[in-house]
Amino acid sequence: MLKMCYPFLLCLLSLQLEANPGLKVRITQKGLDYGRRIGMELLKQAVLKETFPSWSGQESFSFVKVNYRISGLRINTLDFPETSASFIPGTGISLSVARASATISADWRMKAWLLRDQGGITVSISGLFIAVVFEVSRDTTGRLSVLLHNCQLIINSVKVKLNGGSSWVYSFLSHYLEKPIQTKLDKNLCLNIKYKIQMMDAQLRKLKVLSPIDAFAQIDYALVSPPAVFKSHVNLDLKGTVYPVGNHTDPPFVPAPFALPNQDDSMLYLGVSNYFLKSASLAYYRAGLFNITISQELATSFNLTTSIFNDFVPEIGLYHVTAHPVLLKLMATSPPAVSLQADGCSLHITGCVDVFAVLPNSTIQYLFTGNLTASTRANLTVTKQKLIISLLLKRLRFSLLHSIAGFSEQVSQVENFLSYALQSVVIPVINGKLGQGFPLPNLARTVLIRPVMKMNQGHLVISTDVLYKQKGGGDEDLHSHS
């Protein structure tokens, strides 16, 4: 009976280990095609700059052994007239290059019995076909991993042209070098591709999954499951938890499942869940972002002294005939509650306020304490690769807890004053800190082009194209040709 329970227990454990993501990224065929064009152009630039090792060989000609050496190898031209990329469901990405051609130049030296000679060489390669399949997966640290799954190579023609040297040397080397060059390419090209992919994978393993937002918080971009590769796209499920800097304790809530739309008009789709925003709210609450003290210096739009209360709390004026500066200490008493709905995003803040008078000797005197509940609308925009959140106060409720003077009849007037203080001082301060934005998952050296945001129940979706920016600030605007 116990043995029969094992499969069920393993299945249950595997389900528990599969965490729902806080963020989703989808790369479509349109995005893959753009990446292919950019990638082939970058590959071409890199190969044209690359240096290659020399090699030596020996051939027999009319019973004479001839030793030769090829050095100074460099690729002069490279052409990829036909390239294609596609998703391989369950595996990764297939990339093929057909009818490629290249011209290579080098220096040659040869030595035989009583004979030495040297000159230049030009190699023309045509009809080159390469098909490579990359396997994408997730490593144990949650980083993306890329491995070579398969590599096929066909070379239709290799032609050698020599410059310099004796005529018989020319006919000898021209004939005998074509075969070893093709053999060397057949043997080493896929090995070189495998090595380059291994280097890429090593670089991916060095990437930090924790991305800083500001001095207060950072985002965990670790994969929670292996990439899901389908015929038309690949999905990446990211943890999407925002932590306070130095504190990676998971929130006391978990992400709810959500799905990206079944669309492929854009290169990239980014899904942001309510969980992501809730974890951000908790992180900033723990970091004290929602605790603000309003002083006379900060309240530039009104005169923050005890005299401001005289009209609606005259009892306070009895204690302070002479006007004194006032401090308003506002503190969130719980993490602001975030709600994503189809018609927008809202933030509900619960807190308290302590009000003090600042006496001439710089000591403070307590005036009153109350509870606050503020309902705000959160406007979400995408700017410079970041999700920007700005708050707008919709409603404030105030209830008096304690005071040096009873003014229960004037609570509504105090509520109006505090509402004005929040709108004019507190919300702008919070927006200034939130204005740095949350960095969105993004491909290396790309910027989002014409992002469109759609709000849904429990999550939002950003659909966008991307533009590759070359190192040094130049733009490779290939997406406009797609």
N, C-alpha and C positions, 0 to 999 in steps of 0.2 A: 504493500500500500504506500509506504514511504517513497519507494522508487518511482511510483506513478506520479507522486506530487512534484518531483524534481523539475520536469519540463514546465509545469505550470508556474512554479516559483521563479525559474529562470526567465520565463516570459514576463512575469509581473515585474521582476527586477529591471529588465531591459526597458519596460515601459516607463518606470519611474526615473530611470537615468536619462531618458529622452526629454530634455527640457524644452519648453516652448521658447521661441526667440523673442527678444524685445525689439529687435530690428531685423528687417529682411532686405536683401539686395537681389535683384534679378537682372541678369545681362541677357539681352535678346539677340536674335540672329543679326538684327540691324547693328547692334553694338559690337557683336563679334566681327562682322564685316569691316566696320570702321577700325577696330583694333588690328585686324589683319593688314589693312592698308598701311596703317601707321607702323606696325611691326615690321613689315617687309621693307619699308623705307628706312627704318632705323637699322635693320639688319644689313641692308645694302651699304649704308654709310659706315657701319662698323667693319664690314668685310673689306671695303676699299681702303681702310686705314690699317688693317691688320698686317702683321709681319708673320712669315712662315719659316719654319726651320729648313735648313739645307738637307739634302740627302745625296748619298753616293750609291753607285751600282757598278756592275761588271757584266760585260757581254763579250761573246766571241765572234770574231769576224775574220773568215779565211784563216782559221787556225791561230789567229792572233787574239789574245785577251786584251780587251780595252776597258780601262777603268775610267769612269766619268763621275763628275760632281756637279750638281745643280744647286746654285745659291742665289741669294738676293731675290727670292720669289716674291712677287707682288701682283695683285689683281688690278688690272687697269680698267676694265669695264665689266658690268654685271647687269643682266636684264632678266626680269621676271614677268614675261608677258601674260601668263595665265596662273593665277593663284586662287585658291578657294579655301574656306574654313567652314566647318560644320560641327554640331554637337553630336557626340556619340552617347546615346542614352545609357546611363549607368556606369560610364567610364570616364569620359572627358571630352577632349576637343581634337578634331582631325584637321590637319593643315596639309595641303598639297600644292606643289609647284610643278607646272608642266612647261615644256618647251623653253626652259631657261637656258641662257648662254652666258659665256664669260670669256674674256681674253686675259691671259696671264703672261707676264714677261719675267725673265730670269737671266742669270749668267751661267755659262757652262764652261767646264774645263775637262779635257780628256788627256789620258796618258796611256801610251802603249809602248811596245819595244821600239826604241830609238825614235819615238814620236811624242811630241806634246803639242797641244793646240787649245784654243779657247775662243769664245765669242758670246753672242747674245742669242736668246731663244724666245720665241713667241708661241704660246700654246692657245689654240682656239677650241673651246668646248661648246658643243651644241646638242640640242635634244636632251637636256638634263631633266629628269623627272624625280621628284622626292615626295614621299608621302610619310607624314609623321603623325602619330597619335600620342597625345599627352594625357596621362591619367591624373585627375585632380582628386585630392582627398584631404582629410583633416588629420594633423598629427596629435600627439597626446597633450600638447600644450594649447590646443585650440587654434593653431595657426594653419593657414592654407599650405598644402604640400603639392608639388608638381613633379611627376616622374615620367620618364620615357616609357611608353607602353609598347610602341612598335615603330620601326623605321624601315622604309623601302627605298631603294635607289636604283635608277636606270640611267646609263649614259649612252647616248646614241653615237656620238662621234667625238674623237680627240684628234686634232691635227697639229703637227709640230712644224714650225718654220725656224730655220737657223740663220743667223747672221754671222759672217766671218768664218774662218776655218777653211781647210782644203775641201775640194769638191768631193773627194771620196769620204771624208769625215762627215760632210753634210748629208750625203746619201745614207751613210751608216746610222748616224744619230737620228735623223728624221724618221727612219724606219723603226729603229729599235726603242726610241724613247716614247713613242705613242702608247705602246702596250704597258710599260711599267707605270707611266703617269696615270693611265686609266685604272690600272690595278690598285695604285695607291689611293686614288679617289674612291674607288669602290670599297676599299678596306677602311679608310679613315674618316670619310665624311659623316657616316652615321655615328661613329665613335665620338667625333668632334661635337655633333649635335647632342649626344647623350651627356657629354662633359659640360656643355653650356647649360643644359637643363638642370644638371646637378648643381652647378654654380647658382642658378636662379633659385632653386629650392633652398640652398644654403642661405641665400639672402632673405628669403621669405621667413626662415626660421629665426632670423635676427630681428625681424620687425617687432615692435612693441605692440601688444594687444591693448594696452592701456594708453589712451590718447588724452592728453591734458586739455581741459576746457579753459580754465583760468587758475587763479591761485587757490580756489576753493574746491574744485571738483575735477573728476576725470571719468572717461567713458571706457568700459570694457567691451572691446570689439571681438572677443574670442568667438570662434565658431562653436555652436552648441551641438552640431551634428555635421556629418560629412556633406560636401556640396551635392545637391540633387541635380543631376544632369538629365535633361529631357531633349527631345528632338528639336524644339524651337528655342530653348533657353536653359540657363543654369540658375538655380536658386542657392543663395548663401544665407543661412540662418545665424544671426549674430546674437550674442548674449544681450547687448544693449542695456547694461546696467550702469547707472551713474553713481559713483562713490565719492564721498568726501576724500580729499587728499589725505593719504596716510591711514585710512580706515576702509578696509575692503569687506566689512561685514555685509552680507546680503540682506536686502530688505525683508521685512516680515510678510511679504506678499509675493506672488509669482505671476508671470505673464499669462494672459489668456491667449488661446490660439486665435490667429487671424490669417487671412489669405490675401495675396496680391491679385489684382484683376487679371483676367485672361485676355491680355492685350499684348501687342508687339509693335505698336506704332513708334515707340521711343526706344532709344538705345538702352536706357537704364530705368529701373523702377526701384524706388526706395520706400519701404514700409516702416512707419514709426508708430509704435504701439502706445496705448495709454500707460502701460507699465514703464516705458522709458521715461515719460514725463513725470510719473509718480515717483520713480526712483530719483529723478533730478530734484523734485520738490523736497524729498526726504533728505537728500545730500545737502542741499542749500539750507534746509532747516537746521540740520546738525552743525553746519558751518556758521550758523548765526546770521545768515543773509537777511532774514526777515525781522531782525532785531535792530531798531533804529532809534536814535535819540535826536529829537528835534530841538535845536537850540535857537536862540535869537539870531545867531549868525547864519544858520541854515534857512530859517524862515524869512527869506528876503521879500516875499510878496505880502507879508502882513507884520504888524508890530506885536511880537510875542512877549507880552508882559502881563502882569496880573490885572492891569486895567482892562484887558480885552474881555475879562470875565464879568466886569462890573454890570454890563447891560443885562446879562441873563443869569448870573450867579452873584447877586449883590452881597450875599453873605461873605464871599471871599474878600470883597473890598473892605469889610469891617476889620479883617485881620491885617490887611496891607493897604493903609491909606496912601502910602507912597508906592508908586508902581515899581515893581521889581521884575527882572527877566524871569522867564518861565522855561522849564525843561519838560518836554513830553517824552517819556520813555515807553516806546511801543515794543512789545515782544510777542511773537507767535507762540502759542501754548501747545500747538500740535502741527505736524507737517501740513501745509496747504493741500486741500483735496483737489485733484485735477480730474476733469471730466471731458473726454473727447466725444462729441456728438456730430451728427451729420450737418447740423446747422452752426457748428462752431466749437470753440474750446473755452472752458470756464475754469476759474480758480476760486476756491472758497477758503478764506483765511480766518482762523479763529485765534484770538489773542487777547491781550490785556494792555491797559495803558496806566502808567503811574505819572502823576503830574506834581511837579515841585516848583517852588519859588526859589530863586537864587538871591540870597541876601547880600548886602554890601560887603560882609566879611568872607564872601565866597562859599559860605556854608549853604546847604539847601534845606528847605522846609517843606514838609509833605503837605499837599493840598487834597488830592483825592485819587481814587483808584476805580477803574471800571473794566468791564469785559467788552470786547469788540468782536463782531463778526462782519467780515467784508466779503461781498460777492464781486468778483471782477470778471471781465471778459478778456481772454488772452488772444491777441492777434498774432498769428503765425505767418512768417514770411521766410523765403529762402534768399539769402544774399551772401555772395562770396563763399560759396560752399558750406554755408552754415545755416542752421535753423534758428531764426531770430524770434524771440518771444517778447512781446510788450503787453503790459497790463493796462486796462482801463477800468476804473472803479465804477461799478453799477449801483451798489447800494451798501450802506453802512448801518449797522445796528449797535447801539451803546446801552449798557446797563450799569448803573452805579453799584459798586460794591461797598465802598467806604469813603468817608469824607470828613474833613475837620469841621465842615458846616453842612447842614442838611439842605439840599436843593433838589429834592425829588421832583418838584413841579417843573423845574427847568431842564430836565434830562433831555428833552427833544432839542432844545437850543444848544446844549453841549454837544449833542449828536451831530447837529448841523455844522458846528464849528470843527469838530474832529473830522467830519467828512471832507470839509474844505482843506484841512491840514493834510489829510491823506492824499487828496487829489493834487495839491500844489507842491507838496514836499516829498512825502514818503514814496508814492508810486513812481515819480521821476527818478528817485535814488535807486529803487529796485530795478527799474527799467535800464538805468545806466549800467548796473552790474550784469543784468541779463543780456544787455545789448552786445556783449562780446560774442554771443551765439554759441550753439552746440555744433561742433564739427560733424558733418555728415560723412558716412562711409563713401570713399571716393577712390578712383583708380589713380595710380601715380601720375603726377604732372598733367592732370586733366581738370578742366573747369566745367561746371554745369551750364548748359545752354538752354535758355527758354524753359526753365522748370515750371511745371504746372502742379498745383497742390489740390488734392481732393480730400475733404473731410468725410470720415465714415464713423459709424458707431464703434468706439473703442480703438480706432487707429486712423491714421492719415496716410495717403499715398502720394509720393512725389514722382511724377514721370518727367524725364528729361533726356535730352541728347547731351553729348560731351564733346569737348574740344581739347585736343592735345596741345600742350604748350612746351615747346622745345626748351632745353636748358639754355638759359641766357635771356629768356623772355619772349622769344619769337613764337608765333602761333602757326601750327600746322593745320590750316583750316580745310581739312579733307571732308568733313562731314557734310559740307554744302554740296558736294558732288554725289552724295549717295541718293 
